[in-house]
Amino acid sequence: MSQYFRGPLVLASRLILGGVFIYASIDKIINPGDFAKIVGNYHVLPFGLENLMAIVLPWLELIAGICLIIGVMVDGSTILVVLMNIVFIFAITQALARGISIECGCFSVSSDAGSAIGIKTILRDIGYLFLAYIVYHRKDRKIEFFPKSI
């Protein structure tokens, strides 16, 4: 596939994705126990893996976000963001299909500030996939360290 995107569009996409993933990781890193409960509410993982996911996932979000913003290993970070968004979309879709009404746990794990899952959540994650597509299929690799050779 040819690479078409360049300039400010790519940089803006990187900054938005990076900022979103950093912001999403902070509360989860601070409150892993609460996040583990939210992960468990999705009823996707076998019992006991919620804790592992609650510890690992926020750090992956943070690292991917930082890498996108500072321009280090952008392709790998973008692939990681795509994989995480696909998992998020799958988890939300299966919960909605099963009639499970739960808090998203996307940006805040406190019970007061969370938002319920719904079609808006899925559409938002699809939007993030589109931003990741722009970043991955960029033509120029400016403001990047260790870009892959073309």
N, C-alpha and C positions, 0 to 999 in steps of 0.2 A: 504494500500500500504506500502510495506516495505521501510525503509529508507536506502539509499545506499551511499550517498556522505559524504566525510569527509575531514578533514585536510585543506591543503592550497587551494584546489579548492573552498571550501565553503567560507573561509575567503576572497579569491580574488573576488569571486562573490559578497559577501556582500559589499566589499570596492568599487568595480566598480559600482554596483547599487546605493549605497549610494552617491558616488561622482557624478554620473550622475544626480541624482535627486536633490542634493544640487545645483549643477551648473545650472541646468535647472530652479530652483526656483528664483535665485538671481535677474536676470533682470526683471522677472515678478513681484516680490515684489517691486522693485524700481519703475517700470513703470506700475502700474495697469491699467491706462487709455488706454495705447497702447495695453496692453494684452487684455483688454475688446473688443477693436476693432477687434483684430485677432480672438477672440472667436466668435464674431458676424459674421465674414466672413464665418464661417463654416455653418451657417444657420441651426443649429441643435436645439438650445435652443429658447424658446419663448422670444419675445422682453422683455428686462428688466432683464432677468436672466444672461445676459453676465457679468454685473457688479459684481453680487454675485459670479459667477464662477471665475472671474478674481481676486477676493480678496481671496477666500477660497482655490482654487486649488494650487497656489504657496506655501502657508503655509503648506498644506498637503504634498506636494513634499518635502519641507525642513524638516519637522518633520520626515517623513518616512526615508529620506536619513540619517539624523543624527542618528536616532535609529539603522539603519542597520550598520553604521560605528562603533558606540560605543557599540553595542551589547545589547541594551535595547529593550525588547519586539520585538524580531526579527520576530517571526511568524506573529504577527499582522501587522508589517511594511511590511513584504513580501506580505501578502494578500492585503494590501492597494496598493502596487506597482503593483500587478497583476491586480487589479480592474482598476486602473488608466490607465495601458497600454491597457487593453481591450477597455476602453472608447476611448483612443487615436486612436487605430487601427480602431474602428468603425467610428469615426469622419472623419478620413483621407480617409477611403474607400468610405464612402458615398459622400464625396466631390469630389473625383476622379470619381466616378460613375456618378455623376451629371454634370461633366465637369467643376467644379469650380476650377479655377487656383488661388491659394492663397499661401501666405507665411505660413510656418508651425507654427511658434511661439513656437517652442519646446525649444530652448535655448536662443534665443534673440528676443526681441519684437521690436527692432528698424528696420525701413524699409530698412536700408542699409545692415544689417548683416544677415537678415533672409534667410532661404532657402525654396524653393518651395516644396510643398508636392509631393510625388511620391511613386513608389514602393519601393525605397530605404528606405524611412521613415518607411513604414510598416514593411519591413524586419528588420530594426534596432529595432523596438519595439518588434517584435517577438523574436529577440535575447535577449532583456531584459526579456521577459517572460521566456526564457530558463534559464537565470541566476537566476531568482526568483524561478524557479522549483528546481534548485540545492540547493538553500538556504533553501527552505521550506522542502525538503526531505533529509536533512542532517542527518547523523548518530550520530555524536558527537556534543555537544553544548558547545564547548570551547570558551573562551573569550566572554561570554555572561552573562548578568545580568537578573534575573527574567526569566529563561527559563521555558517553559511549562513542566510539568511532563509527562513522557512517560508512 
